[in-house]
Amino acid sequence: MILLLSIRFYFGELDSMQCLYDQISDPATQCLIEQQANDNEGFSLVELLMVVGVIGLILWVLIPIGLRTRIDAKYGVVRQNCSELAAYTSQWAHQAIMAQDQQESFATLADYYGSLAGLYHAPTSGPAPGEWIADNIGPSNWRQNRDDKNSIQMKIISGRFMNGKNPTAPENTVENIIPRHSPILNPFTNVDVFAPDNFPFPKFDGTPGTVPGAIAFGGFREKKGGWVNYAFVFQGTNNTGTQLDGPDTFFSGMNVHTIEGLQKGIFAARIR
């Protein structure tokens, strides 16, 4: 806008000089007007620097705002992903508990949720260890097997009887019940939230291995025999840790080892 106004002022001034030139017949005066018109051709260095400075200032203000808005939008998608996972987790837990031997089994709904939070049962008191949903190292009830070697085994659940055997693992994982045509994607990596690329893990070269948008699941029993609160938490762009109980692993004060940290996450269930 400033540049356009400067151009309009410049050409307006030249037009005025041309009109004045046409009205004056004195050669000396015409020569003086021509010289002044020639002196005003183009922009001065100061004017150009002012325009460039104003444009630079505008970009300096707008670019960080745009980047921040884009990142905040991705955080919104991650929260939405966690809400979808909460619904699928509930569906998985209810299907699994209905499939267990109803006469002999004593595993509860809280135990099934606990198997997703780093345990084989619900936490008896205080926090569960927590678990990355994309963890591809140990047994998991989150992820389906991804190779012919069947390296990812499902986690057994204490008190779950099947065909007279205890404990046993459920038949499916949470990922198995999510429709394949609509996978849940991490907006920061654009890959499935259960894929190994979304598992924060220290790299061999010493880099932290953090993954913005990576999701973990935790639980906390308020007191022995009391309610268990389960929630999802996730990593942010500024986090530097990968340990589930670390001080700088999760976004905006979230964590899996305190009730306050879970309450800052995305609610999944509150059950006994």
ChimeraX attribute file (.defattr): number of C-alpha atoms within 10 A of each C-alpha:
attribute: neighborCount
match mode: 1-to-1
recipient: residues
	/A:1	7
	/A:2	11
	/A:3	15
	/A:4	9
	/A:5	9
	/A:6	14
	/A:7	14
	/A:8	12
	/A:9	12
	/A:10	15
	/A:11	14
	/A:12	12
	/A:13	13
	/A:14	17
	/A:15	13
	/A:16	10
	/A:17	16
	/A:18	14
	/A:19	10
	/A:20	12
	/A:21	18
	/A:22	9
	/A:23	10
	/A:24	12
	/A:25	9
	/A:26	9
	/A:27	10
	/A:28	10
	/A:29	12
	/A:30	16
	/A:31	12
	/A:32	12
	/A:33	17
	/A:34	15
	/A:35	11
	/A:36	13
	/A:37	15
	/A:38	11
	/A:39	9
	/A:40	14
	/A:41	11
	/A:42	12
	/A:43	12
	/A:44	10
	/A:45	9
	/A:46	9
	/A:47	13
	/A:48	13
	/A:49	12
	/A:50	14
	/A:51	16
	/A:52	13
	/A:53	12
	/A:54	14
	/A:55	13
	/A:56	12
	/A:57	11
	/A:58	11
	/A:59	12
	/A:60	11
	/A:61	10
	/A:62	12
	/A:63	11
	/A:64	11
	/A:65	12
	/A:66	11
	/A:67	11
	/A:68	12
	/A:69	12
	/A:70	12
	/A:71	16
	/A:72	12
	/A:73	13
	/A:74	17
	/A:75	22
	/A:76	13
	/A:77	18
	/A:78	26
	/A:79	19
	/A:80	14
	/A:81	20
	/A:82	25
	/A:83	17
	/A:84	14
	/A:85	20
	/A:86	20
	/A:87	12
	/A:88	18
	/A:89	23
	/A:90	17
	/A:91	13
	/A:92	24
	/A:93	23
	/A:94	14
	/A:95	14
	/A:96	18
	/A:97	19
	/A:98	11
	/A:99	14
	/A:100	21
	/A:101	17
	/A:102	13
	/A:103	7
	/A:104	15
	/A:105	18
	/A:106	15
	/A:107	20
	/A:108	20
	/A:109	18
	/A:110	21
	/A:111	24
	/A:112	29
	/A:113	30
	/A:114	26
	/A:115	27
	/A:116	29
	/A:117	31
	/A:118	23
	/A:119	22
	/A:120	19
	/A:121	23
	/A:122	28
	/A:123	25
	/A:124	15
	/A:125	15
	/A:126	16
	/A:127	22
	/A:128	26
	/A:129	18
	/A:130	26
	/A:131	23
	/A:132	26
	/A:133	25
	/A:134	21
	/A:135	22
	/A:136	22
	/A:137	11
	/A:138	11
	/A:139	16
	/A:140	26
	/A:141	27
	/A:142	25
	/A:143	23
	/A:144	21
	/A:145	17
	/A:146	12
	/A:147	8
	/A:148	6
	/A:149	7
	/A:150	10
	/A:151	14
	/A:152	18
	/A:153	17
	/A:154	22
	/A:155	22
	/A:156	20
	/A:157	24
	/A:158	21
	/A:159	20
	/A:160	27
	/A:161	22
	/A:162	17
	/A:163	9
	/A:164	11
	/A:165	12
	/A:166	15
	/A:167	17
	/A:168	18
	/A:169	23
	/A:170	22
	/A:171	12
	/A:172	17
	/A:173	23
	/A:174	21
	/A:175	22
	/A:176	16
	/A:177	13
	/A:178	16
	/A:179	9
	/A:180	9
	/A:181	6
	/A:182	8
	/A:183	13
	/A:184	22
	/A:185	18
	/A:186	24
	/A:187	20
	/A:188	18
	/A:189	14
	/A:190	12
	/A:191	15
	/A:192	16
	/A:193	26
	/A:194	24
	/A:195	17
	/A:196	17
	/A:197	19
	/A:198	27
	/A:199	23
	/A:200	25
	/A:201	17
	/A:202	14
	/A:203	10
	/A:204	8
	/A:205	7
	/A:206	7
	/A:207	10
	/A:208	15
	/A:209	18
	/A:210	24
	/A:211	25
	/A:212	23
	/A:213	29
	/A:214	25
	/A:215	26
	/A:216	26
	/A:217	29
	/A:218	31
	/A:219	33
	/A:220	29
	/A:221	23
	/A:222	18
	/A:223	12
	/A:224	11
	/A:225	11
	/A:226	13
	/A:227	16
	/A:228	26
	/A:229	22
	/A:230	30
	/A:231	27
	/A:232	31
	/A:233	31
	/A:234	25
	/A:235	26
	/A:236	20
	/A:237	14
	/A:238	14
	/A:239	18
	/A:240	18
	/A:241	20
	/A:242	21
	/A:243	15
	/A:244	20
	/A:245	15
	/A:246	13
	/A:247	14
	/A:248	19
	/A:249	25
	/A:250	31
	/A:251	20
	/A:252	16
	/A:253	15
	/A:254	23
	/A:255	30
	/A:256	30
	/A:257	19
	/A:258	18
	/A:259	21
	/A:260	13
	/A:261	18
	/A:262	25
	/A:263	18
	/A:264	16
	/A:265	25
	/A:266	22
	/A:267	16
	/A:268	24
	/A:269	19
	/A:270	14
	/A:271	16
	/A:272	15
